[in-house]
């Protein structure tokens, strides 16, 4: 899979590309339907399959009522690669890009050798988001491009969306979230050095900085961890560690792997959330914290032996 952060680095495709456009945050089954439709058109027309996403995401750029981001760019790319996408255009979302007219937007796509465009049912674009799929379709046809819109995906009359996923994950309902995503809710990252307090307390952790403005997770979770040594059960804390830290600006993911003794510093790990154990608590002292951590570890070990359908006991 090829990633382009700047169109100047893209020198075209031999036969052209089929492009899916969107944020794809959460990469749920609705997003996957858009990707699959795009890939089917790419195969039929002999084109390369491509996705266009935006960093920052538009709502993050405009900065009002910013929702929690479900996936980092790293995790989106991991999922695109697994889905078989060949090219990802990660566009720098700026004021200039936001203010493009519909004609300028599609002219840009034409210069990228786009031959087919696929979008979701809520797609809008251009200045103020005032341009709809109908504008896109008309402008694409003027350039000889195919254009299609994929209908929403529902479950028992409920639209599957990033907003719904965010609500499920924030509430700890990973069973339903995983059903709507078709995969686990996973955060990936490189393990960084912490203050080693966990090791001192008998609970060594692998730490990942969450470089996102708002995180949908907060609390203690039973997790599965994939690392260079294999897959392990674990207990994860996501948040600000109120018992030992006063830093309320930088959320941290700390994972204690069960039955593990190895060095993970500097390596990539993938943490898949299975069950929420509790919210973060500010304890009176470290002894109280250690007692609760022991209980969390015991409960997580039990829950992770259950079939996924029983995770909400």
SVG drawing of the C-alpha trace seen along z (x, -y; Angstrom):
<svg xmlns="http://www.w3.org/2000/svg" viewBox="-36 -29 49 48">
<polyline fill="none" stroke="black" stroke-width="0.4" points="0.0,0.0 1.3,-3.5 0.7,-6.5 0.8,-10.1 0.7,-13.0 1.3,-15.5 -0.1,-15.3 3.3,-16.7 4.7,-13.3 2.1,-11.4 3.1,-10.8 0.0,-9.2 -1.3,-5.7 -0.9,-3.7 -4.6,-3.2 -6.1,-5.6 -7.7,-5.0 -11.0,-4.3 -11.3,-6.5 -13.4,-6.3 -13.6,-9.5 -14.4,-9.9 -13.0,-10.1 -13.6,-6.3 -13.3,-6.9 -14.1,-3.5 -14.0,-1.7 -17.4,-0.2 -19.4,2.1 -20.9,-1.0 -17.4,-2.3 -16.4,1.2 -19.3,1.2 -18.0,-2.0 -14.5,-0.5 -15.9,2.8 -17.9,0.9 -14.9,-1.1 -12.8,2.0 -15.4,3.7 -15.3,0.8 -11.5,0.8 -11.5,4.4 -14.1,4.0 -12.4,1.0 -8.8,2.2 -7.9,-0.7 -5.9,-0.9 -8.0,-1.1 -7.5,-4.3 -8.9,-6.1 -8.8,-9.8 -8.9,-10.8 -8.2,-14.0 -5.8,-15.1 -7.0,-16.7 -10.5,-15.5 -12.8,-18.4 -14.5,-18.6 -11.2,-18.7 -10.0,-21.5 -13.1,-23.7 -12.7,-23.0 -16.2,-23.2 -17.9,-20.2 -15.0,-18.0 -16.0,-14.4 -13.6,-11.8 -11.6,-10.2 -11.9,-6.5 -8.8,-5.7 -5.4,-7.4 -4.0,-7.7 -1.8,-4.7 -4.7,-2.5 -6.7,-3.6 -3.8,-2.8 -3.5,0.6 -7.1,1.4 -6.9,0.0 -3.9,2.3 -5.8,5.3 -8.8,4.5 -6.5,4.5 -6.5,0.8 -3.6,0.0 -3.2,-3.8 -4.1,-6.2 -4.2,-9.9 -4.0,-11.6 -4.9,-15.2 -3.8,-18.1 -7.2,-19.7 -6.6,-23.4 -8.8,-26.5 -7.8,-26.5 -8.9,-22.9 -12.1,-23.5 -13.0,-26.4 -12.7,-24.6 -15.7,-24.9 -17.3,-21.8 -15.7,-22.5 -12.2,-23.0 -12.7,-19.8 -13.5,-17.6 -10.8,-19.3 -8.3,-18.2 -9.6,-14.6 -9.3,-14.7 -5.6,-15.7 -5.1,-12.7 -6.3,-10.5 -9.4,-9.5 -11.8,-7.6 -14.4,-6.5 -15.5,-8.1 -17.4,-6.3 -18.8,-8.1 -21.1,-7.3 -24.7,-8.5 -23.8,-11.5 -21.1,-12.9 -20.8,-16.6 -17.8,-18.7 -16.5,-22.2 -17.0,-25.5 -19.3,-25.1 -20.0,-21.6 -22.7,-23.0 -22.0,-20.7 -23.9,-17.4 -23.6,-14.2 -25.7,-15.6 -23.0,-18.3 -20.3,-15.7 -22.1,-13.5 -22.7,-16.3 -19.1,-17.5 -17.7,-14.0 -19.9,-13.3 -18.5,-16.4 -15.0,-14.9 -16.1,-11.5 -15.8,-9.9 -18.1,-7.3 -19.7,-8.4 -21.7,-6.4 -23.1,-6.8 -23.4,-3.8 -26.6,-3.7 -26.5,-3.6 -26.1,-0.3 -28.6,0.4 -29.0,3.0 -32.6,3.5 -33.5,0.0 -30.5,-1.7 -28.0,-3.4 -24.5,-2.2 -22.3,-5.3 -19.1,-6.6 -21.3,-8.5 -23.1,-5.3 -19.7,-3.5 -18.4,-6.3 -21.3,-6.0 -20.9,-2.2 -17.2,-2.4 -17.6,-5.2 -20.1,-3.1 -18.0,0.0 -20.3,2.0 -17.5,3.6 -19.6,6.6 -22.0,4.5 -19.2,2.2 -17.2,5.1 -20.3,6.5 -20.8,3.2 -17.2,2.8 -16.6,6.4 -13.3,6.3 -12.1,5.4 -11.6,1.9 -7.9,1.7 -5.4,-1.0 -1.8,-0.6 1.3,-2.4 4.9,-2.3 5.8,-1.5 7.5,-4.5 9.3,-4.7 7.2,-5.8 8.2,-6.5 8.5,-2.8 6.1,-3.2 4.0,-0.2 7.0,2.0 7.8,0.8 4.2,1.7 4.4,5.1 2.4,4.3 4.8,3.4 3.1,1.7 3.6,1.0 2.8,-2.6 1.5,-4.3 1.0,-8.1 -2.4,-8.9 -1.6,-11.7 -5.2,-12.7 -7.2,-15.7 -10.1,-13.7 -10.2,-9.9 -13.4,-7.9 -11.9,-5.7 -11.5,-6.4 -11.1,-3.8 -9.8,-0.3 -10.3,2.5 -9.8,6.1 -7.8,6.3 -6.0,8.6 -2.5,7.5 -0.6,8.4 3.1,7.8 6.3,9.2 6.2,12.1 2.7,13.2 -0.8,12.5 -1.4,12.0 -4.3,11.1 -4.0,7.8 -5.4,5.1 -5.3,1.5 -5.8,-1.9 -6.7,-4.8 -6.7,-8.3 -4.8,-10.6 -3.8,-8.4 -5.3,-10.8 -3.8,-9.0 -0.2,-9.6 -0.4,-12.4 -1.8,-16.0 -1.3,-16.1 -4.9,-16.5 -3.7,-17.3 -2.0,-14.1 -4.0,-10.9 -2.0,-7.7 -2.7,-4.1 -1.0,-1.7 -1.2,2.0 -0.2,4.7 0.2,8.0 -0.7,11.1 1.8,14.0 4.4,12.0 8.0,11.1 9.8,9.3 11.0,6.0 8.6,4.1 10.2,0.7 10.3,-0.8 8.2,1.9 4.7,1.7 1.8,3.3 -1.9,3.6 -4.4,3.4 -7.9,4.7 -10.5,3.7 -12.9,6.4 -14.6,5.3 -14.7,2.2 -14.0,3.0 -14.5,-0.4 -13.9,-4.1 -10.7,-5.8 -10.6,-6.4 -8.4,-8.7 -7.3,-6.5 -6.3,-7.9 -2.9,-6.1 -0.8,-3.7 -1.8,-0.7 -5.5,-1.2 -4.4,-1.5 -2.5,1.7 -5.4,3.6 -7.7,2.4 -5.2,3.3 -5.0,6.8 -8.8,7.1 -8.8,5.7 -6.2,8.2 -8.2,11.1 -11.4,10.0 -9.8,9.4 -8.2,12.8 -11.7,14.4 -13.6,12.3 -11.0,13.0 -11.7,16.8 -15.3,16.2 -16.7,16.4 -17.0,12.8 -20.9,13.0 -20.6,13.3 -18.3,10.3 -21.1,8.1 -21.7,10.2"/>
</svg>
